[in-house]
Every structure is written in structure tokens, then in C-alpha cells.
Amino acid sequence: MVLLKKEDVLYERDETGNLIAKEVELVIDEDDLEQQPYKGSKIFITPIDRIKLKELIDKASSDKGADFDGVVILDHCKNPSFTKDEIVYMKPALVSIIAKTILKESGLPVPK
């Protein structure tokens, strides 16, 4: 039996308590030809913790015109970072890829 360690369970934070951005590879659907050009691409993200997840859901449902994926990207994609207006004009395939990557790296369920 292996004892679970706190560092395996907690997100990494800096000395002020802010989540540390990490580099991750985009999660690509191998069967989707529109996503193939982005295979191997990387972004820097901050993971979504439990409290932030509730805030994101509330924000997406209360802000008319906001979508959950857009809110996730706005708040958690750090490099490249995007403005609210830029997210509106992003290619739909990329919106889906980036949001799914952030959710997966945060340990949250990823919709198909």
C-alpha cells in the first residue's frame, strides 16, 4: 500500500497562494480532422480548483452571451491569453480544444 502525499493532491501555488501556471499539451480528438493542425501545440494554464469551478459556472450562467468554455479560457488560459472579445471570434474547434484541455488538466470531467 502506498501512502497518498499532499503534494500529489494539491495544486501547486506560489508563496502568495496563487495557482502556478503550467505548460500543457492541447487535448486533441484524433478523429477530428479540424483539430489535427493543433496536435502537439502547448499552452500555459492555471488549473480550476473546486471554489473556482463554482464561480465559473455562476459567471457563465449569469452573464448573458457568455459561454462556459469562453469563461474557462478567459480565466485560465495564461499564455496565450485572450480577451473576452477575442474569444468571441476564436475558431470554434480551438475554443473546444483549449477548454477541454484546461478541464482535463484540472482533473474535471471532460465532455465528449
Residue pairs with C-beta under 8 A, 6 or more apart in sequence:
11 19
11 20
11 47
11 49
12 19
12 20
12 22
13 19
13 20
14 20
19 46
19 47
19 49
20 46
21 44
21 45
21 46
21 78
21 79
22 44
22 45
22 46
22 47
22 105
23 42
23 43
23 44
24 42
24 43
24 44
24 45
24 101
24 105
25 40
25 41
25 42
25 101
26 38
26 39
26 40
26 41
26 42
26 43
26 97
26 98
26 101
27 97
27 100
27 101
27 104
27 110
28 35
28 36
28 38
28 39
28 97
29 35
32 93
34 93
35 93
35 97
38 93
38 94
38 97
43 77
43 78
43 79
43 80
43 98
43 101
44 77
44 78
44 79
45 76
45 77
45 78
45 101
45 102
45 105
46 76
46 78
47 76
47 102
47 105
47 106
47 107
48 56
48 72
48 76
48 102
48 103
48 106
48 108
49 106
52 75
53 106
53 108
56 68
56 71
56 72
56 75
57 68
59 66
59 71
60 66
60 67
60 68
60 70
60 71
63 71
68 99
69 95
69 96
69 98
69 99
70 84
70 87
70 88
70 95
70 99
72 98
72 99
72 102
72 103
73 82
73 87
73 90
73 95
73 98
73 99
73 102
74 82
74 83
74 84
74 87
76 102
76 106
77 98
77 102
82 90
87 95
100 110
100 111
103 109
103 110
104 110
